[in-house]
Amino acid sequence: MPSFVSHLECSRCGRRYGHLEVHNLCACGGPLLVEYDLDAIGRTVRREELSGRVASMWRYRELLPVEDLARIVTLGEGLTPMLRMERLGLWVKDDGLNPTGTFKARGASAGMTAAVERGVREVALPTAGNAGAAWAAYGAAAGIAVHVAMPRDAPEVAGKECLAHGADLTLVEGLIGDAAALVAEGVRERGWFDAGTLREPYRIEGKKTLGLEIAEQLGWDLPDAIVYPAGGGVGIIGIWRGLEQLAALGWIEGPLPRLVVVQAEGCAPIVKAFHDGREESEPWPDPHTIAPGLCVPKALGDFLVLRAVRETGGTCVAVGDDEIRGAMRDLASAGVLACPEGAATLAAVTRLRRRGDLPPDDRIVLVNTGTGLAYPDLL
Ligand SMILES: *Cc1c(COP(=O)(O)O)cnc(C)c1O
């Protein structure tokens, strides 16, 4: 079965590329996005068929970039629980139950599958921690060498995971941008494939399945709002694109959920750009937060995140580290051991409800992007 991918398209200038060759960014510097022949998908599969399929994100294989199903690199990622939390009055999509403990597994599964199919032998990526651990695991599963660069003060367990999976790990003084500079050098001088956030087109396709699952698990009856902790913003761009594809297929109806982006007060470039009415963010000076996944001072896809929020009538909120700690405690008290990034979404909802910006009877889904087990110091 060849894929239903039609081509890659630049999210800035619209230039098209073939999807069977290896590509990173567009010549103009814009991220490339994967486009599908949705008419053909609509003729091939009905949403009712999905329930009988594999219990992983690959149940949506027609909407994923895979040419040969035998080459899928999978560790069982996705189809994580959608938990109804009665006391909190919302749902939690608990992506802490993924392989490697975070939703980065979705991106790594799709990205590594695409790399294998295009004959890539060595990949490299900068990371705040979790993406490195995930790509290391999927590289080990695929037999592909993985080079990871992460800040020295990233969570220690993430580095240990990389080493356990046999990846080549470099700890870097500074932030994720400094790690990116090191990866760029390896790409230039040693021919590594750059698998950094949005620098290759396929990670986002894996993260897109979060949106597909939220729709399927709620019986194709969408919530009013989806609340997401954004660093690079890939997850929220993916959810938005996934829902738009479901709408184009006629699998969901009505307006899309409002997409709500949460960042930390110590690093909130997208929140600031949103409230300033800008289309792109400015690099955040001196970023700091207890939620490492949110410590991204300037995201390559910021303009897409802002578009997703504005087009769905959503909003952007920054929360403080103390609010994040409090929300971790509240979620733990309700049975869910969330990562600080995931807990930030509950802190945001608490704020928005208090301000009257989220009606109490709205149907809300929080995305918990990872397990709290990886953050023993915060626990
Ligand atoms: C990477 C990460 C995020 C941010 O994800 P983006 O898609 O880059 O916005 C949030 N939470 C956790 C746990 C992460 O690892």
The ligand as a Gaussian input file, in Angstrom:
#p B3LYP/6-31G(d) Opt

LIG

0 1
 C        8.436000      18.643000      24.168000
 C        7.482000      18.735000      25.285000
 C        6.474000      19.708000      25.306000
 C        6.351000      20.776000      24.241000
 O        5.994000      20.196000      23.037000
 P        5.992000      21.010000      21.646000
 O        5.263000      20.139000      20.720000
 O        7.403000      21.240000      21.287000
 O        5.288000      22.286000      21.914000
 C        5.554000      19.663000      26.344000
 N        5.633000      18.728000      27.308000
 C        6.602000      17.787000      27.337000
 C        6.628000      16.802000      28.450000
 C        7.555000      17.754000      26.325000
 O        8.496000      16.814000      26.339000

